[in-house]
Amino acid sequence: MATLASGIDYVDLNLLGLPGIIATAILQSTGGVALVDPGPTTTLAGLKTQLTGRGIALADVRQILLTHIHLDHAGGVGELLESCPSAELLVHERGAGHMIDPSRLMASATRLYGADMERLWGEMRPVPASRVRVLKGGERVEAAGRTFDVAYTPGHASHHVSYFERSSGIAFVGDVAGIRRGQGNYILPPTPPPDIDLEAWRQSADLIMAWDPDTLFLTHFGAFRGVRPHFQELFARISSWSEIVRRLLADPALTDDQRQDRFVAEAVQELRSTVGETEASQYSRAGRLDYSWQGLARYWRKRAGS
């Protein structure tokens, strides 16, 4: 567990035994405990063990704050709430229905992940509607004895929100600030289908920067300062990836499979040259490059048809 500020820590969920892929933030005070993005069902036992090891009783969890409903962030919430009788779930209105009835979300994810679904994420249980607090963005909410500003921050996902805890200066931003590991400056854009919207993504970054946070907390993975340079680096890479995608889409000699393979090869080459082969492999586990191709290709095809 790493400490961000007084009463604010995070734990590594060690997805499939791998460190540095998914982080869950933990906020504690006399008002109880709040968790941000508790992860998938496959890591839930490890999360509970780490909480217990810190002297945190599940009965003390009062709020679960979701940045968005993708399974690596939210898949374990239904089962977790069964062990946290006093907790409520905070989630954007576009995602709330899928947490209450996850059947469509699971069907969509199964199309994307196929045979890897169970191994990666496990079962996703429904959340009782009575335990869901629906967010629109623009609210100010209380959790774990702290006050959070909420912003609607789409771009990566249409149901994405971010939370700012002003007293610590920490913005909990899910995936809208990308994937970043260790102390390096490489920031990988997670751009899976179907919701990628680059214009909305830039507007979301502007909203976060308007908070003037000291620190960004990324679910993948950890806390980083230097907010404006961080977003500049993220959007520079989104732009370079978009150039590759548009070039490949414009080549009529290529099949879609060939385009995807070439995109992945170019992205991997850049990644390896920047962070080294071992670390490049870990980045690719946190944000699969074939899915990034699919999301950006879908976005740019829609733009071309508009």
Contacts in CASP RR format, 6 or more apart in sequence:
PFRMAT RR
TARGET T0000
AUTHOR 0000-0000-0000
METHOD contacts of the structure
MODEL  1
MATLASGIDYVDLNLLGLPGIIATAILQSTGGVALVDPGPTTTLAGLKTQ
LTGRGIALADVRQILLTHIHLDHAGGVGELLESCPSAELLVHERGAGHMI
DPSRLMASATRLYGADMERLWGEMRPVPASRVRVLKGGERVEAAGRTFDV
AYTPGHASHHVSYFERSSGIAFVGDVAGIRRGQGNYILPPTPPPDIDLEA
WRQSADLIMAWDPDTLFLTHFGAFRGVRPHFQELFARISSWSEIVRRLLA
DPALTDDQRQDRFVAEAVQELRSTVGETEASQYSRAGRLDYSWQGLARYW
RKRAGS
1 9 0 8 1.000
1 10 0 8 1.000
1 11 0 8 1.000
1 26 0 8 1.000
1 50 0 8 1.000
1 54 0 8 1.000
2 9 0 8 1.000
2 10 0 8 1.000
2 222 0 8 1.000
2 223 0 8 1.000
3 9 0 8 1.000
4 10 0 8 1.000
4 25 0 8 1.000
4 168 0 8 1.000
4 170 0 8 1.000
4 215 0 8 1.000
4 217 0 8 1.000
4 223 0 8 1.000
5 168 0 8 1.000
5 169 0 8 1.000
5 170 0 8 1.000
6 168 0 8 1.000
7 27 0 8 1.000
7 28 0 8 1.000
7 29 0 8 1.000
8 25 0 8 1.000
8 26 0 8 1.000
8 27 0 8 1.000
8 28 0 8 1.000
8 165 0 8 1.000
8 168 0 8 1.000
8 170 0 8 1.000
9 25 0 8 1.000
9 26 0 8 1.000
9 28 0 8 1.000
9 54 0 8 1.000
10 23 0 8 1.000
10 24 0 8 1.000
10 25 0 8 1.000
10 26 0 8 1.000
10 217 0 8 1.000
10 222 0 8 1.000
10 223 0 8 1.000
11 23 0 8 1.000
11 24 0 8 1.000
11 26 0 8 1.000
11 47 0 8 1.000
11 50 0 8 1.000
11 51 0 8 1.000
12 19 0 8 1.000
12 20 0 8 1.000
12 21 0 8 1.000
12 22 0 8 1.000
12 23 0 8 1.000
12 221 0 8 1.000
13 21 0 8 1.000
13 22 0 8 1.000
13 23 0 8 1.000
13 24 0 8 1.000
13 39 0 8 1.000
13 43 0 8 1.000
13 46 0 8 1.000
13 47 0 8 1.000
14 20 0 8 1.000
14 21 0 8 1.000
14 43 0 8 1.000
14 46 0 8 1.000
15 21 0 8 1.000
15 22 0 8 1.000
15 40 0 8 1.000
15 42 0 8 1.000
15 43 0 8 1.000
15 72 0 8 1.000
15 120 0 8 1.000
15 285 0 8 1.000
16 42 0 8 1.000
16 119 0 8 1.000
16 120 0 8 1.000
18 282 0 8 1.000
18 285 0 8 1.000
20 181 0 8 1.000
20 220 0 8 1.000
20 221 0 8 1.000
20 282 0 8 1.000
20 286 0 8 1.000
21 220 0 8 1.000
21 221 0 8 1.000
21 282 0 8 1.000
21 285 0 8 1.000
21 286 0 8 1.000
22 37 0 8 1.000
22 39 0 8 1.000
22 40 0 8 1.000
22 43 0 8 1.000
22 72 0 8 1.000
22 73 0 8 1.000
22 219 0 8 1.000
22 220 0 8 1.000
22 221 0 8 1.000
22 286 0 8 1.000
23 37 0 8 1.000
23 217 0 8 1.000
23 218 0 8 1.000
23 219 0 8 1.000
23 220 0 8 1.000
23 221 0 8 1.000
23 222 0 8 1.000
24 35 0 8 1.000
24 36 0 8 1.000
24 37 0 8 1.000
24 38 0 8 1.000
24 39 0 8 1.000
24 47 0 8 1.000
24 219 0 8 1.000
25 35 0 8 1.000
25 36 0 8 1.000
25 37 0 8 1.000
25 172 0 8 1.000
25 217 0 8 1.000
26 33 0 8 1.000
26 34 0 8 1.000
26 35 0 8 1.000
26 36 0 8 1.000
26 51 0 8 1.000
26 54 0 8 1.000
26 56 0 8 1.000
27 33 0 8 1.000
27 34 0 8 1.000
27 35 0 8 1.000
27 36 0 8 1.000
27 143 0 8 1.000
27 144 0 8 1.000
27 146 0 8 1.000
27 165 0 8 1.000
28 56 0 8 1.000
28 144 0 8 1.000
29 144 0 8 1.000
29 145 0 8 1.000
29 146 0 8 1.000
30 145 0 8 1.000
31 62 0 8 1.000
31 144 0 8 1.000
31 145 0 8 1.000
32 60 0 8 1.000
32 61 0 8 1.000
32 62 0 8 1.000
32 144 0 8 1.000
32 145 0 8 1.000
33 56 0 8 1.000
33 60 0 8 1.000
33 61 0 8 1.000
33 62 0 8 1.000
33 144 0 8 1.000
34 61 0 8 1.000
34 62 0 8 1.000
34 63 0 8 1.000
34 64 0 8 1.000
34 65 0 8 1.000
34 143 0 8 1.000
34 144 0 8 1.000
34 146 0 8 1.000
35 61 0 8 1.000
35 63 0 8 1.000
35 64 0 8 1.000
35 65 0 8 1.000
36 64 0 8 1.000
36 65 0 8 1.000
36 66 0 8 1.000
36 67 0 8 1.000
36 163 0 8 1.000
36 172 0 8 1.000
36 217 0 8 1.000
36 219 0 8 1.000
37 65 0 8 1.000
37 66 0 8 1.000
37 67 0 8 1.000
37 73 0 8 1.000
37 74 0 8 1.000
37 172 0 8 1.000
37 174 0 8 1.000
37 219 0 8 1.000
38 44 0 8 1.000
38 47 0 8 1.000
38 64 0 8 1.000
38 73 0 8 1.000
38 74 0 8 1.000
38 76 0 8 1.000
38 77 0 8 1.000
38 80 0 8 1.000
39 47 0 8 1.000
39 71 0 8 1.000
39 72 0 8 1.000
39 73 0 8 1.000
39 74 0 8 1.000
39 75 0 8 1.000
39 76 0 8 1.000
39 77 0 8 1.000
40 71 0 8 1.000
40 72 0 8 1.000
40 75 0 8 1.000
40 76 0 8 1.000
40 120 0 8 1.000
40 121 0 8 1.000
40 122 0 8 1.000
41 75 0 8 1.000
41 76 0 8 1.000
41 79 0 8 1.000
41 121 0 8 1.000
41 122 0 8 1.000
41 123 0 8 1.000
41 124 0 8 1.000
41 125 0 8 1.000
42 119 0 8 1.000
42 120 0 8 1.000
42 121 0 8 1.000
42 122 0 8 1.000
44 76 0 8 1.000
44 79 0 8 1.000
44 80 0 8 1.000
47 80 0 8 1.000
48 58 0 8 1.000
48 83 0 8 1.000
51 58 0 8 1.000
58 80 0 8 1.000
58 83 0 8 1.000
58 84 0 8 1.000
59 84 0 8 1.000
59 85 0 8 1.000
59 86 0 8 1.000
60 86 0 8 1.000
61 84 0 8 1.000
61 86 0 8 1.000
61 87 0 8 1.000
62 86 0 8 1.000
62 87 0 8 1.000
62 88 0 8 1.000
62 143 0 8 1.000
62 144 0 8 1.000
63 87 0 8 1.000
63 88 0 8 1.000
63 89 0 8 1.000
63 90 0 8 1.000
63 143 0 8 1.000
63 144 0 8 1.000
64 77 0 8 1.000
64 80 0 8 1.000
64 81 0 8 1.000
64 84 0 8 1.000
64 87 0 8 1.000
64 88 0 8 1.000
64 89 0 8 1.000
64 90 0 8 1.000
65 90 0 8 1.000
65 143 0 8 1.000
65 148 0 8 1.000
65 163 0 8 1.000
65 172 0 8 1.000
66 73 0 8 1.000
66 74 0 8 1.000
66 77 0 8 1.000
66 89 0 8 1.000
66 90 0 8 1.000
66 91 0 8 1.000
66 92 0 8 1.000
66 99 0 8 1.000
66 161 0 8 1.000
67 73 0 8 1.000
67 160 0 8 1.000
67 161 0 8 1.000
67 162 0 8 1.000
67 163 0 8 1.000
67 172 0 8 1.000
67 173 0 8 1.000
67 174 0 8 1.000
67 175 0 8 1.000
67 176 0 8 1.000
67 219 0 8 1.000
68 74 0 8 1.000
68 92 0 8 1.000
68 95 0 8 1.000
68 156 0 8 1.000
68 157 0 8 1.000
68 159 0 8 1.000
68 160 0 8 1.000
68 161 0 8 1.000
68 174 0 8 1.000
68 175 0 8 1.000
69 75 0 8 1.000
69 91 0 8 1.000
69 95 0 8 1.000
69 98 0 8 1.000
69 99 0 8 1.000
69 105 0 8 1.000
69 157 0 8 1.000
69 159 0 8 1.000
70 157 0 8 1.000
70 175 0 8 1.000
71 105 0 8 1.000
71 109 0 8 1.000
71 120 0 8 1.000
71 121 0 8 1.000
71 124 0 8 1.000
72 120 0 8 1.000
72 121 0 8 1.000
72 219 0 8 1.000
72 220 0 8 1.000
73 174 0 8 1.000
73 175 0 8 1.000
73 219 0 8 1.000
74 91 0 8 1.000
74 99 0 8 1.000
74 124 0 8 1.000
75 102 0 8 1.000
75 121 0 8 1.000
75 122 0 8 1.000
75 124 0 8 1.000
76 124 0 8 1.000
76 125 0 8 1.000
77 89 0 8 1.000
77 99 0 8 1.000
77 127 0 8 1.000
78 99 0 8 1.000
78 124 0 8 1.000
78 125 0 8 1.000
78 126 0 8 1.000
78 127 0 8 1.000
79 123 0 8 1.000
79 125 0 8 1.000
80 87 0 8 1.000
81 87 0 8 1.000
81 89 0 8 1.000
81 127 0 8 1.000
81 128 0 8 1.000
81 131 0 8 1.000
82 125 0 8 1.000
87 131 0 8 1.000
88 131 0 8 1.000
88 132 0 8 1.000
88 133 0 8 1.000
89 99 0 8 1.000
89 127 0 8 1.000
89 131 0 8 1.000
89 132 0 8 1.000
89 133 0 8 1.000
90 133 0 8 1.000
90 135 0 8 1.000
90 141 0 8 1.000
90 143 0 8 1.000
91 99 0 8 1.000
91 132 0 8 1.000
91 133 0 8 1.000
91 134 0 8 1.000
91 135 0 8 1.000
91 159 0 8 1.000
91 161 0 8 1.000
92 134 0 8 1.000
92 135 0 8 1.000
92 136 0 8 1.000
92 137 0 8 1.000
92 152 0 8 1.000
92 159 0 8 1.000
92 160 0 8 1.000
92 161 0 8 1.000
93 134 0 8 1.000
93 135 0 8 1.000
93 136 0 8 1.000
93 159 0 8 1.000
94 158 0 8 1.000
94 159 0 8 1.000
95 159 0 8 1.000
96 132 0 8 1.000
96 134 0 8 1.000
97 132 0 8 1.000
98 104 0 8 1.000
98 105 0 8 1.000
98 159 0 8 1.000
99 126 0 8 1.000
99 127 0 8 1.000
99 132 0 8 1.000
100 126 0 8 1.000
100 127 0 8 1.000
100 128 0 8 1.000
100 129 0 8 1.000
100 132 0 8 1.000
101 126 0 8 1.000
102 124 0 8 1.000
102 125 0 8 1.000
102 126 0 8 1.000
105 124 0 8 1.000
106 117 0 8 1.000
106 124 0 8 1.000
108 194 0 8 1.000
109 117 0 8 1.000
109 121 0 8 1.000
110 117 0 8 1.000
112 192 0 8 1.000
112 193 0 8 1.000
112 291 0 8 1.000
113 120 0 8 1.000
113 121 0 8 1.000
133 141 0 8 1.000
135 141 0 8 1.000
135 150 0 8 1.000
135 152 0 8 1.000
135 161 0 8 1.000
136 152 0 8 1.000
137 150 0 8 1.000
137 151 0 8 1.000
137 152 0 8 1.000
137 161 0 8 1.000
138 149 0 8 1.000
138 150 0 8 1.000
138 151 0 8 1.000
138 152 0 8 1.000
139 149 0 8 1.000
139 150 0 8 1.000
140 147 0 8 1.000
140 148 0 8 1.000
140 149 0 8 1.000
140 150 0 8 1.000
141 147 0 8 1.000
141 148 0 8 1.000
141 150 0 8 1.000
141 163 0 8 1.000
142 148 0 8 1.000
146 165 0 8 1.000
146 167 0 8 1.000
147 165 0 8 1.000
147 166 0 8 1.000
147 167 0 8 1.000
148 163 0 8 1.000
148 164 0 8 1.000
148 165 0 8 1.000
149 163 0 8 1.000
149 164 0 8 1.000
149 166 0 8 1.000
149 211 0 8 1.000
150 161 0 8 1.000
150 162 0 8 1.000
150 163 0 8 1.000
151 161 0 8 1.000
151 162 0 8 1.000
151 164 0 8 1.000
151 204 0 8 1.000
151 207 0 8 1.000
151 208 0 8 1.000
151 211 0 8 1.000
152 160 0 8 1.000
152 161 0 8 1.000
152 204 0 8 1.000
152 207 0 8 1.000
153 160 0 8 1.000
153 161 0 8 1.000
153 162 0 8 1.000
153 173 0 8 1.000
153 176 0 8 1.000
153 204 0 8 1.000
153 207 0 8 1.000
153 208 0 8 1.000
154 160 0 8 1.000
154 195 0 8 1.000
154 197 0 8 1.000
154 200 0 8 1.000
154 201 0 8 1.000
154 204 0 8 1.000
155 176 0 8 1.000
155 195 0 8 1.000
155 196 0 8 1.000
155 197 0 8 1.000
155 198 0 8 1.000
155 200 0 8 1.000
155 201 0 8 1.000
155 204 0 8 1.000
156 175 0 8 1.000
156 176 0 8 1.000
156 178 0 8 1.000
156 190 0 8 1.000
156 191 0 8 1.000
156 195 0 8 1.000
156 196 0 8 1.000
156 201 0 8 1.000
157 175 0 8 1.000
157 195 0 8 1.000
158 195 0 8 1.000
158 197 0 8 1.000
159 195 0 8 1.000
160 174 0 8 1.000
160 175 0 8 1.000
160 176 0 8 1.000
160 204 0 8 1.000
162 171 0 8 1.000
162 172 0 8 1.000
162 173 0 8 1.000
162 174 0 8 1.000
162 176 0 8 1.000
162 204 0 8 1.000
162 207 0 8 1.000
162 208 0 8 1.000
163 171 0 8 1.000
163 172 0 8 1.000
164 170 0 8 1.000
164 171 0 8 1.000
164 172 0 8 1.000
164 208 0 8 1.000
164 211 0 8 1.000
164 213 0 8 1.000
165 171 0 8 1.000
165 172 0 8 1.000
166 211 0 8 1.000
168 214 0 8 1.000
168 215 0 8 1.000
169 213 0 8 1.000
169 214 0 8 1.000
169 215 0 8 1.000
170 213 0 8 1.000
170 214 0 8 1.000
170 215 0 8 1.000
170 216 0 8 1.000
170 217 0 8 1.000
170 223 0 8 1.000
171 208 0 8 1.000
171 211 0 8 1.000
171 213 0 8 1.000
171 215 0 8 1.000
171 216 0 8 1.000
171 217 0 8 1.000
171 227 0 8 1.000
172 217 0 8 1.000
173 208 0 8 1.000
173 216 0 8 1.000
173 217 0 8 1.000
173 218 0 8 1.000
174 217 0 8 1.000
174 218 0 8 1.000
174 219 0 8 1.000
174 220 0 8 1.000
175 190 0 8 1.000
175 218 0 8 1.000
175 219 0 8 1.000
175 220 0 8 1.000
176 201 0 8 1.000
176 204 0 8 1.000
176 205 0 8 1.000
176 208 0 8 1.000
177 187 0 8 1.000
177 205 0 8 1.000
177 208 0 8 1.000
177 216 0 8 1.000
177 218 0 8 1.000
177 230 0 8 1.000
177 231 0 8 1.000
177 234 0 8 1.000
178 187 0 8 1.000
178 188 0 8 1.000
178 189 0 8 1.000
178 190 0 8 1.000
178 218 0 8 1.000
178 220 0 8 1.000
178 234 0 8 1.000
179 187 0 8 1.000
179 188 0 8 1.000
179 189 0 8 1.000
179 190 0 8 1.000
179 218 0 8 1.000
179 220 0 8 1.000
179 221 0 8 1.000
179 283 0 8 1.000
179 286 0 8 1.000
179 287 0 8 1.000
180 186 0 8 1.000
180 187 0 8 1.000
180 188 0 8 1.000
180 218 0 8 1.000
180 220 0 8 1.000
180 221 0 8 1.000
180 222 0 8 1.000
180 224 0 8 1.000
180 230 0 8 1.000
181 220 0 8 1.000
181 221 0 8 1.000
181 275 0 8 1.000
181 279 0 8 1.000
181 282 0 8 1.000
181 283 0 8 1.000
181 286 0 8 1.000
182 221 0 8 1.000
184 275 0 8 1.000
185 233 0 8 1.000
186 233 0 8 1.000
186 271 0 8 1.000
186 274 0 8 1.000
186 275 0 8 1.000
186 283 0 8 1.000
187 230 0 8 1.000
187 233 0 8 1.000
187 234 0 8 1.000
187 237 0 8 1.000
188 237 0 8 1.000
188 271 0 8 1.000
188 283 0 8 1.000
188 286 0 8 1.000
188 287 0 8 1.000
189 234 0 8 1.000
189 237 0 8 1.000
189 238 0 8 1.000
189 241 0 8 1.000
189 292 0 8 1.000
190 220 0 8 1.000
190 286 0 8 1.000
190 287 0 8 1.000
190 292 0 8 1.000
191 238 0 8 1.000
191 241 0 8 1.000
191 291 0 8 1.000
191 292 0 8 1.000
191 295 0 8 1.000
191 296 0 8 1.000
191 299 0 8 1.000
192 287 0 8 1.000
192 288 0 8 1.000
192 291 0 8 1.000
192 292 0 8 1.000
192 294 0 8 1.000
192 295 0 8 1.000
193 291 0 8 1.000
193 294 0 8 1.000
193 295 0 8 1.000
193 298 0 8 1.000
194 295 0 8 1.000
194 298 0 8 1.000
196 295 0 8 1.000
196 296 0 8 1.000
196 298 0 8 1.000
196 299 0 8 1.000
197 299 0 8 1.000
198 238 0 8 1.000
198 242 0 8 1.000
198 299 0 8 1.000
201 238 0 8 1.000
202 235 0 8 1.000
205 231 0 8 1.000
205 234 0 8 1.000
205 235 0 8 1.000
208 216 0 8 1.000
208 227 0 8 1.000
208 231 0 8 1.000
209 227 0 8 1.000
209 228 0 8 1.000
209 231 0 8 1.000
212 227 0 8 1.000
213 227 0 8 1.000
214 225 0 8 1.000
214 227 0 8 1.000
215 223 0 8 1.000
215 224 0 8 1.000
215 225 0 8 1.000
215 227 0 8 1.000
216 223 0 8 1.000
216 224 0 8 1.000
216 225 0 8 1.000
216 226 0 8 1.000
216 227 0 8 1.000
216 230 0 8 1.000
217 223 0 8 1.000
218 224 0 8 1.000
220 286 0 8 1.000
220 287 0 8 1.000
221 286 0 8 1.000
224 230 0 8 1.000
240 270 0 8 1.000
241 263 0 8 1.000
241 267 0 8 1.000
241 292 0 8 1.000
241 296 0 8 1.000
242 296 0 8 1.000
242 300 0 8 1.000
244 263 0 8 1.000
244 266 0 8 1.000
244 267 0 8 1.000
245 263 0 8 1.000
245 293 0 8 1.000
245 296 0 8 1.000
245 297 0 8 1.000
245 300 0 8 1.000
246 300 0 8 1.000
248 254 0 8 1.000
248 259 0 8 1.000
248 262 0 8 1.000
248 263 0 8 1.000
248 297 0 8 1.000
249 259 0 8 1.000
249 297 0 8 1.000
249 300 0 8 1.000
249 301 0 8 1.000
249 304 0 8 1.000
251 259 0 8 1.000
254 262 0 8 1.000
256 297 0 8 1.000
259 293 0 8 1.000
259 297 0 8 1.000
260 290 0 8 1.000
260 293 0 8 1.000
260 294 0 8 1.000
260 297 0 8 1.000
263 289 0 8 1.000
263 292 0 8 1.000
263 293 0 8 1.000
264 289 0 8 1.000
264 290 0 8 1.000
264 293 0 8 1.000
267 289 0 8 1.000
267 292 0 8 1.000
268 280 0 8 1.000
268 284 0 8 1.000
268 289 0 8 1.000
271 280 0 8 1.000
271 283 0 8 1.000
271 284 0 8 1.000
272 280 0 8 1.000
274 280 0 8 1.000
275 283 0 8 1.000
END
